[in-house]
Amino acid sequence: MTAIENMGAKAKEASRFLATAGKIKNDALIAICNAIKENCESIIKANEIDIENGKKAGLTASLLDRLSLNEQRIFSMADGVAQVASLADPIGTVLSGNRLENGLKIQRVRVPLGVIGIIFEARPNVTADAAALCLKAGNAVILRGGKEAINSNKAIADIMRNAIEKSGLPIDCIQLIEDTSRESATELMGLSQYLDVLIPRGGAGLINAVVQNAKVPVIETGVGNCHVYVDKTADIEMAASIIFNAKTSRPSVCNAIETILVHKAIAEKALPVIKERLDTKSVELRGCEETVRILGDSVIPATEDDYYKEFLDYILAVRVVDSIDEAIAHIAKYSSGHSECIVTESYENAEKFTQSVDSAAVYVNASTRFTDGGEFGLGAEIGISTQKLHARGPMGLNELTSTKFIISGNGQVR
């Protein structure tokens, strides 16, 4: 048995205890919250090693931002764990029930998925967020982070494991694969004997690799080629504000926008106002011919590939469209199905956009940055699912459960 197979076997055993742990799960989560805060300094020291290694490896500023932890981010991470503890436990919830003519009582009840594997990149907060949600939903979790955050991940995982063991849960409810080689990821993808589901969190390359190679069920998350469409009836100042927030508040995350589409009837007035706001953050614009004509040589001519890209940086693709239908068609072609927004004063166009755009989250006059489990009131999230089965959009506790039927009788036979 390999080391990762051994982790799978331990996780399977731990999951059976965790499925009926009840209140102990909340005790363990509060213990994790307190332990993370108490060990904040040691987490920062481990993170500093990752940051230094990342700089030497030439990571971009946006990737370093994803990787970075400070006291505020660590305390926020810990508070997120406590928030998960405060949420209602989904396990055991009766979703439906009926009694048949033969007297059988049938109930459909929420149960844990079992053992969840999570492969993620340079986001050490995922270690705590994912473990907390999995634990609350009664699942054991095997985490496999990227090499960029290995020291941070090890520090956080060790703190969590010690905390849950002191609370009475098996220490192997949470495990971290410390081998960051490609081989360890490949082996985890094939751990069908022990894993019930695998969730990748990261860029398109990681997600595609997992989807194509995994031998266990996969929930796709994360790739965010998100759009804002500025309708011909839009309030220009509102559009500029939404675009500025959706691009620049944190460009390295999946709910940041990558393309803006502007109706030709408003483009002459809107684009200069939008650019003026974006210039304060030195956002690079890559635009269509009409965009270049309106804004001048400061705009880089866009290529076809630019409209497919998730830049995760201070870069924004721009296109002037002839109609709302052209905007919807553009989104249908290039979007990753994550989050899209229309800025409009037209109820009719808002309805058309929300009904026609097939993404997990569709906004009217609001920033795509709200696509987040916490912002939606779900607590910390495991990720944003861009597929339609088994979950879609921000995945909270309920999305980490399955169901089973419980049938009660008094001797009925068929």
C-alpha positions in Angstrom: 0.0 0.0 0.0 1.4 3.4 -1.0 1.5 6.4 1.4 -1.5 8.0 -0.4 -3.5 4.7 -0.4 -2.8 4.5 3.3 -4.1 8.1 3.7 -7.2 7.0 1.8 -7.8 4.0 4.0 -7.4 6.2 7.2 -9.8 8.8 5.7 -12.4 6.1 5.0 -12.2 4.9 8.5 -12.4 8.4 10.0 -15.4 9.3 7.8 -17.5 6.5 9.4 -17.0 8.1 12.8 -17.5 11.6 11.5 -20.8 10.7 9.8 -22.4 10.4 13.3 -20.2 12.8 15.3 -23.0 15.4 15.9 -22.0 18.2 18.3 -18.4 17.1 18.4 -17.9 18.6 14.9 -18.8 22.0 16.2 -16.5 21.6 19.2 -13.7 20.7 16.8 -14.4 23.7 14.5 -14.2 26.1 17.4 -11.0 24.5 18.6 -9.6 25.0 15.0 -10.6 28.6 15.0 -8.9 29.3 18.4 -5.8 27.3 17.4 -5.3 29.2 14.2 -5.5 32.5 16.0 -3.2 31.3 18.8 -0.6 30.1 16.2 -0.9 33.1 13.9 2.8 34.0 14.2 4.0 30.5 13.2 1.7 30.5 10.2 3.1 33.8 9.1 6.6 32.6 9.4 5.8 29.5 7.3 4.1 31.8 4.8 7.1 34.1 4.6 9.2 31.1 3.3 6.6 30.4 0.6 6.5 34.1 -0.4 10.3 34.2 -0.7 10.3 31.0 -2.7 7.6 32.4 -4.9 9.5 35.6 -5.6 12.6 33.5 -6.6 10.4 31.4 -8.9 9.1 34.6 -10.6 5.4 34.4 -9.5 3.3 37.3 -10.7 2.1 40.0 -8.3 -1.4 38.6 -8.4 -0.3 35.0 -7.6 1.8 36.3 -4.7 -1.3 38.1 -3.5 -3.2 34.9 -3.5 -0.4 33.2 -1.6 0.2 35.9 1.0 -1.1 35.7 4.6 -1.0 38.3 7.2 -2.6 38.6 10.6 -5.8 40.1 9.2 -6.2 37.3 6.6 -5.4 34.6 9.1 -7.9 35.9 11.7 -10.5 36.1 8.9 -9.7 32.5 8.0 -10.2 31.5 11.6 -13.5 33.4 11.9 -14.6 31.7 8.7 -14.2 28.4 10.5 -16.2 29.6 13.4 -18.9 30.8 11.1 -19.1 27.3 9.6 -19.6 26.0 13.2 -22.5 28.3 13.7 -24.4 27.0 10.6 -27.1 24.5 10.8 -25.9 20.9 10.5 -27.3 19.5 7.3 -26.7 15.8 8.2 -29.9 14.0 9.1 -32.2 16.6 7.6 -35.3 15.0 6.2 -35.9 16.4 2.7 -39.1 14.5 1.9 -41.2 11.7 3.2 -44.4 9.8 2.5 -46.3 6.7 3.5 -47.2 4.1 0.8 -50.6 2.3 0.6 -48.8 -0.8 1.9 -47.8 1.0 5.1 -44.1 1.6 4.3 -42.8 4.9 5.5 -40.2 6.4 3.2 -37.9 9.3 4.1 -35.2 10.9 2.0 -32.4 12.1 4.4 -29.2 14.1 3.9 -25.9 12.2 4.5 -22.2 12.9 4.1 -20.5 12.2 0.7 -17.9 10.3 2.7 -14.3 11.1 1.7 -13.5 14.2 -0.4 -10.2 14.9 -2.1 -9.3 18.5 -2.9 -6.5 19.5 -5.3 -5.7 23.2 -5.1 -3.1 25.8 -6.0 -1.4 28.7 -4.3 -4.3 29.6 -1.9 -3.4 28.5 1.7 -6.7 29.8 3.0 -8.3 26.9 1.1 -6.7 24.5 3.5 -8.8 25.8 6.4 -11.9 26.7 4.4 -12.2 23.3 2.7 -11.4 21.3 5.8 -14.0 23.2 7.9 -16.8 22.7 5.4 -16.0 19.1 4.8 -15.8 18.4 8.5 -19.1 20.1 9.3 -20.8 18.2 6.5 -19.5 14.9 8.0 -16.8 14.2 5.4 -13.2 13.3 5.8 -10.9 15.3 3.5 -7.6 14.7 1.8 -5.9 18.0 0.8 -3.3 18.3 -1.9 -2.1 21.9 -2.3 0.5 23.3 -4.7 4.2 23.5 -4.0 4.0 27.3 -3.9 2.1 27.1 -0.5 3.4 23.9 0.9 5.0 25.5 4.1 1.8 27.5 4.8 -0.4 24.5 4.2 1.6 22.2 6.4 1.5 24.7 9.3 -2.3 25.2 9.0 -3.0 21.4 8.5 -0.9 20.5 11.6 -2.7 23.1 13.7 -6.1 21.8 12.6 -5.2 18.1 13.1 -4.0 18.7 16.6 -7.2 20.7 17.4 -9.6 18.1 16.2 -7.8 15.3 17.9 -8.1 17.2 21.2 -11.8 17.6 20.6 -12.4 13.9 20.2 -12.5 13.4 16.4 -10.1 11.1 14.6 -7.0 13.1 13.6 -7.3 11.6 10.1 -10.5 13.4 9.4 -8.2 16.0 7.9 -5.0 15.0 6.0 -2.6 16.9 3.8 -0.5 15.3 1.1 2.9 16.9 1.6 4.4 15.5 -1.7 3.6 18.2 -4.3 4.9 16.3 -7.3 2.7 15.6 -10.3 2.8 11.9 -9.4 1.0 12.5 -6.1 -1.8 14.4 -7.8 -2.1 11.7 -10.4 -2.3 9.0 -7.7 -5.0 11.0 -5.8 -7.0 11.3 -9.0 -7.1 7.5 -9.2 -7.9 6.8 -5.6 -11.3 5.4 -6.5 -11.3 2.8 -3.7 -11.4 5.5 -1.1 -12.4 8.8 -2.6 -16.1 9.6 -3.1 -15.5 12.9 -5.0 -12.6 15.0 -6.1 -12.8 18.8 -6.2 -10.1 20.8 -8.1 -9.6 24.5 -7.1 -7.3 26.5 -9.3 -6.7 27.6 -12.9 -8.0 26.1 -16.1 -4.9 23.9 -16.5 -5.4 22.2 -13.2 -9.1 21.8 -13.6 -8.8 20.4 -17.1 -6.1 17.9 -16.0 -8.3 16.6 -13.1 -11.4 16.3 -15.3 -9.6 14.4 -18.0 -7.6 12.1 -15.8 -9.6 11.4 -12.6 -11.1 8.0 -12.0 -13.4 9.3 -9.3 -16.4 11.7 -9.7 -15.2 15.4 -10.1 -16.9 18.7 -9.3 -15.4 21.4 -11.5 -14.8 24.7 -9.9 -13.0 28.0 -10.3 -12.3 29.1 -13.8 -13.8 32.6 -14.0 -13.9 34.2 -17.4 -16.5 36.7 -16.2 -18.2 39.5 -18.1 -19.9 42.9 -17.6 -22.2 44.0 -20.4 -22.9 47.8 -20.4 -26.3 48.1 -22.0 -27.3 51.2 -24.1 -29.6 52.3 -21.2 -26.9 51.9 -18.5 -26.0 54.6 -15.9 -22.4 55.2 -17.0 -21.2 56.1 -13.5 -22.7 53.0 -12.1 -21.1 50.9 -14.9 -17.7 52.5 -14.3 -18.0 51.8 -10.5 -19.1 48.2 -11.0 -16.4 47.5 -13.6 -13.7 49.1 -11.4 -14.7 47.0 -8.4 -15.2 43.7 -10.4 -11.7 44.1 -12.0 -9.5 45.8 -9.5 -10.7 44.9 -5.9 -8.8 41.6 -6.2 -8.0 40.7 -9.8 -6.4 37.3 -8.9 -9.7 35.7 -7.9 -12.2 33.7 -10.0 -15.1 36.2 -9.6 -13.1 39.1 -11.0 -14.2 40.1 -14.5 -12.0 39.6 -17.6 -14.1 41.2 -20.4 -16.4 44.2 -20.7 -18.9 44.4 -23.5 -20.3 47.9 -24.3 -23.3 48.7 -26.5 -22.2 50.9 -29.5 -24.9 53.4 -28.7 -23.2 54.3 -25.4 -19.6 53.4 -26.1 -18.4 56.9 -27.1 -19.5 58.3 -23.7 -19.0 55.3 -21.5 -15.6 54.0 -22.5 -13.6 57.1 -21.6 -15.3 57.3 -18.2 -14.6 53.6 -17.6 -11.0 53.9 -18.7 -10.4 56.9 -16.4 -11.4 54.8 -13.4 -9.3 51.8 -14.5 -6.3 54.0 -15.2 -6.0 54.7 -11.4 -5.0 51.1 -11.1 -3.0 50.9 -14.3 -5.3 48.3 -15.9 -4.1 47.3 -19.3 -7.0 47.3 -21.9 -7.0 45.0 -24.9 -9.8 46.1 -27.2 -11.6 45.6 -30.5 -11.1 48.0 -33.4 -13.9 50.2 -32.3 -12.5 50.4 -28.8 -9.1 51.4 -30.1 -10.7 54.0 -32.3 -12.6 55.6 -29.3 -9.8 55.3 -26.7 -6.7 55.6 -28.9 -3.3 54.0 -29.0 -3.2 53.3 -25.2 -5.4 50.3 -25.9 -3.7 47.1 -27.2 -5.6 45.5 -30.1 -7.3 42.4 -28.8 -6.7 39.0 -30.3 -9.3 36.2 -30.4 -7.4 34.5 -27.6 -7.8 37.5 -25.3 -11.5 36.9 -25.1 -11.0 33.4 -23.9 -8.4 34.3 -21.2 -8.8 34.3 -17.5 -6.1 37.0 -17.0 -6.1 37.0 -13.1 -4.3 40.3 -13.4 -4.8 44.0 -14.1 -5.7 43.2 -17.7 -9.2 43.6 -19.3 -10.5 42.7 -22.7 -13.0 45.1 -24.2 -15.4 44.8 -27.1 -18.1 47.1 -28.5 -21.2 45.2 -29.5 -24.1 46.2 -31.8 -26.9 44.8 -29.5 -27.7 42.9 -26.3 -28.1 39.8 -28.5 -24.5 40.1 -29.7 -23.4 40.5 -26.0 -25.3 37.4 -25.0 -23.8 35.5 -28.0 -20.3 36.6 -27.1 -20.8 35.4 -23.5 -22.2 32.1 -24.7 -19.0 31.6 -26.8 -16.3 32.8 -24.5 -17.6 32.5 -21.0 -16.5 29.8 -18.5 -20.1 29.8 -17.1 -19.1 31.5 -13.8 -20.5 35.0 -13.3 -21.9 37.6 -15.7 -23.4 41.1 -15.2 -25.6 43.5 -17.1 -25.6 47.2 -16.3 -29.0 48.5 -17.5 -31.9 50.7 -16.7 -34.2 48.5 -18.9 -36.3 45.9 -17.0 -36.9 44.2 -20.3 -33.2 43.9 -21.1 -32.4 42.8 -17.6 -35.0 40.0 -17.9 -33.7 39.0 -21.3 -30.1 38.9 -20.1 -30.8 36.9 -16.9 -33.0 34.4 -18.8 -30.6 33.9 -21.7 -27.2 33.8 -20.1 -26.3 30.3 -19.0 -23.9 30.9 -16.1 -23.9 29.9 -12.4 -24.5 33.5 -11.3 -26.1 36.3 -13.4 -26.2 39.9 -12.0 -28.2 43.0 -12.8 -26.4 46.2 -11.7 -24.0 44.6 -9.2 -20.4 43.5 -9.2 -19.5 39.9 -9.9 -17.3 39.9 -6.9 -20.3 38.9 -4.8 -20.2 35.4 -6.2 -18.9 33.9 -2.9 -20.3 31.5 -0.4 -19.9 34.0 2.5 -21.5 36.8 0.6 -24.4 34.6 -0.4 -25.0 33.6 3.3 -23.7 30.1 2.9 -20.7 30.5 5.1 -17.2 29.6 3.8 -17.3 27.8 0.5 -15.5 24.9 -1.0 -15.5 26.7 -4.4 -17.7 27.9 -7.2 -19.0 25.1 -9.4 -19.3 26.0 -13.0 -20.9 22.7 -14.0 -24.5 21.6 -13.6 -24.1 18.3 -11.7 -23.9 17.7 -8.8 -23.8 21.4 -7.7 -23.7 24.8 -9.3 -22.5 28.2 -8.1 -21.0 28.6 -4.6 -20.8 25.3 -2.9 -21.6 25.4 0.8 -22.6 22.6 3.3 -25.6 21.2 1.4 -23.5 20.7 -1.7 -21.1 18.5 0.2 -23.8 16.0 1.1 -25.7 13.3 -0.7 -29.0 11.6 0.3 -30.2 8.2 1.2 -33.7 6.7 1.6 -34.7 5.2 4.9 -37.7 2.9 4.7 -39.6 1.7 7.8 -42.1 -1.1 7.8 -43.8 -3.7 10.0 -43.1 -6.9 8.1 -44.1 -6.0 4.6 -42.9 -8.3 1.8 -43.1 -7.9 -1.9 
